[in-house]
Amino acid sequence: MTRPLPADPVIRQLVQQARRTQLTRRQVFAGAGIGAGALALAACSTPAAELKPATDDSAKDKSMVWANWPDYLDVDDAKKHPTLEKFAQQTGIKVDYREDVDDNNSYFAKVRDQLLKGADIGADTVCLTEWMVARLVKAGYVQELDKANIPNAKNLVSTLANPDFDPGRKHSLPWQGGFAGIAWNTEQVGELKQVSDLWSAELAGRVGVLSEMRDTIGLILLEQGVDITDSKWGADEFGKAMDEFEKQLSNKQIRNVKGNSYTEDLANGDTLAAICWSGDITLLNGEVGYEKFKFIVPESGGTIWNDTFVVPMGSTHKANAEKLMNYYYEPEVAAEVAAYVNYVTPVEGAAEAAAAIDPALAQNQLIFPNADTLKTVHAFRTLSAEEDQAFTQEFQRALLGA
C-alpha cells in the first residue's frame, strides 16, 4: 500500500519524482543512481565553466534583495522590521526582505538552474545553513566578499572564523545559529527527555520531525551513542539511524516531515511534539502569551548549526549586501535581533549589549550559551561528496516507504 504524500509541497515533488526511480537502500549506499536519480535535485552540480561575478550596480542603485528563513528578524506590530528600517535610514539602501527559505534543499531546488549559470537567483544575499553553504562555496556559486566593506566582520566570534569549507570566511559570514532538540505541548503531553520519547503510544500520529536530515537523523544518531562530530562513523551507523526513522514513518508515528512550517502544526494542534529548532519555540510561546510549548536539548545531546550569509554570483548589488552584513555585525544591532529571534548570535560583544537592554536576556542559554550548554550540543560532521549524496538520497527515499 502506498503511503500518502508528505504535506510539504516541495518534498511532495521530490517524492513524486523519486517514486519513478524507486531507489533501494542497497542501491543508494552502493552508489547506483547517484548523480543521475531524481533525488539528486539537492546535490550541487559543477558549472561547465568558471563563473564570473555579475556587474555590481550598488553605486548607482541603492537597493537589494535579502532572502531568509521565516521569523528570523525583529518585527513590530506594524509588521515592519525595526533594525532594517534603521539600516535604510542610515545608508539609503532599500532592502526587499523575503522569507523565501523554508528548507535548504527545497530552496536550492528552486534556484539551482540559475546558480549553475551564474544568473540572478532573485536575491542579492541569502542565509542558508553551513552544510549547504559549503556546497555553494565548493561549486563556485558565490562571490568572494570584500572585507573592506565589512569592517565589523572583526566582531565574528573566533570559533566561527575558519570553517573547513571557507578558511578566513572569504565567501561567507554567519547570520544566526541555534540548536535542534525536541519540544512538546505542555498542556497535552508530559515531560519528555529523549528523542525516543517521541515514539510513545500517546503521541501516535502526532509527531513532527524536520526535513533537515542533519538535525532529525543527527538526534537519532546521538541517542544511539554515535559521536556525530567524529569522522569515524559512516554508512553503517547512518543506516541504523535510518532504520529507526523509517520504522516511525511506516507505523505512522510521525505525522509530518517539514521545514520551518513545522511550527504551524504545533500551533494548530496537528502535532503535539516535534524535533525542532530552539528559537522557534520561544516565538510560538510569545504568540500565545505563555509557555505552552517547552524546548529541551535531549539528554543524549542536540545538534548545533549556523545559518550564513552568501552573495550569489548573479547578485548585482554585492556592495549593498556587504554593507547590510556590516550593519548587523554591530553588537548593539546583533543584540536587538537576538532579543527577538532567540537564536545564537555570532557577534562578539552582543551579550554585553544585550545586558544593557535586559540583563536576563544576556543569561538566556539559547542566545548566549555558556561552556556547559555548549557541551550538550554537537555539530554534524562534514560529509564527503559521496556521503552527502548517498545519505541525502537515503533520507528522502525513506519518505516513499520503499
Residue, then its C-alpha position, 0 to 999 in steps of 0.5 A: m500500500t502506498r503511503p500518502l504524500p508528505a504535506d510539504p509541497v516541495i518534498r511532495q515533488l521530490v517524492q513524486q519524482a523519486r517514486r519513478t526511480q524507486l531507489t533501494r537502500r542497497q542501491v543508494f549506499a552502493g552508489a547506483g543512481i547517484g548523480a543521475g536519480a531524481l533525488a539528486l535535485a539537492a546535490c550541487s552540480t559543477p558549472a561547465a565553466e568558471l563563473k564570473p561575478a555579475t556587474d555590481d550596480s550598488a553605486k548607482d542603485k541603492s537597493m537589494v534583495w535579502a532572502n531568509w528563513p521565516d521569523y528570523l528578524d525583529v518585527d513590530d506590530a506594524k509588521k515592519h522590521p525595526t533594525l532594517e528600517k534603521f539600516a535604510q535610514q542610515t545608508g539609503i539602501k532599500v532592502d526587499y526582505r523575503e522569507d523565501v527559505d523554508d528548507n535548504n534543499s527545497y530552496f536550492a531546488k528552486v534556484r539551482d538552474q540559475l546558480l549553475k549559470g551564474a544568473d540572478i537567483g532573485a536575491d542579492t544575499v541569502c542565509l542558508t545553513e553551513w552544510m549547504v553553504a559549503r556546497l555553494v562555496k565548493a561549486g563556485y556559486v558565490q562571490e568572494l566578499d570584500k572585507a573592506n566593506i565589512p569592517n565589523a566582520k572583526n566582531l565574528v566570534s573566533t570559533l566561527a572564523n575558519p570553517d573547513f569549507d571557507p578558511g578566513r570566511k572569504h565567501s561567507l559570514p554567519w547570520q544566526g545559529g541555534f540548536a535542534g532538540i525536541a519540544w512538546n505541548t505542555e498542556q497535552v503531553g508530559e515531560l519528555k527527555q529523549v528523542s525516543d520519547l517521541w515514539s510513545a503510544e500517546l503521541a501516535g500520529r502526532v509527531g513532527v520531525l524536520s526535513e533537515m536530515r542533519d538535525t532529525i537523523g543527527l538526534i537519532l544518531l546521538e541517542q544511539g551513542v554515535d559521536i556525530t562530530d567524529s569522522k569515524w562513523g559512516a554508512d553503517e551507523f547512518g543506516k541504523a539511524m535510518d532504520e529507526f526513522e523509517k520504522q516511525l514513518s511506516n507505523k505512522q508515528i510521525r505525522n509530518v516531515k517539514g521545514n520551518s512550517y513545522t511550527e504551524d502544526l504545533a500551533n494548530g494542534d496537528t502535532l503535539a511534539a516535534i524535533c525542532w529548532s530552539g528559537d522557534i519555540t520561544l516565538l510560538n510561546g510569545e504568540v500565545g502569551y505563555e509557555k505552552f510549548k517547552f524546548i529541551v536539548p535531549e539528554s543524549g545531546g542536540t545538534i548545533w548549526n549556523d545559518t550564513f550569509v552568501v552573495p550569489m554570483g548573479s547578485t548585482h548589488k554585492a556592495n549593498a549586501e556587504k554593507l547590510m552584513n556590516y550593519y548587523y555585525e554591530p553588537e548593539v544591532a546583533a543584540e536587538v535581533a537576538a532579543y527577538v529571534n532567540y537564536v545564537t548570535p555570532v557577534e562578539g560583544a552582543a551579550e554585553a549589549a544585550a545586558a544593557i537592554d535586559p540583563a536576563l536576556a544576556q543569561n538566556q542559554l539559547i542566545f548566549p550559551n555558556a561552556d556547559t550548554l555548549k557541551t550538550v550540543h554537537a555539530f554534524r560532521t562534514l560529509s564527503a561528496e559521496e556521503d552527502q549524496a548517498f545519505t541525502q538520497e537515503f533520507q528522502r527515499a525513506l519518505l516513499g516507504a520503499 
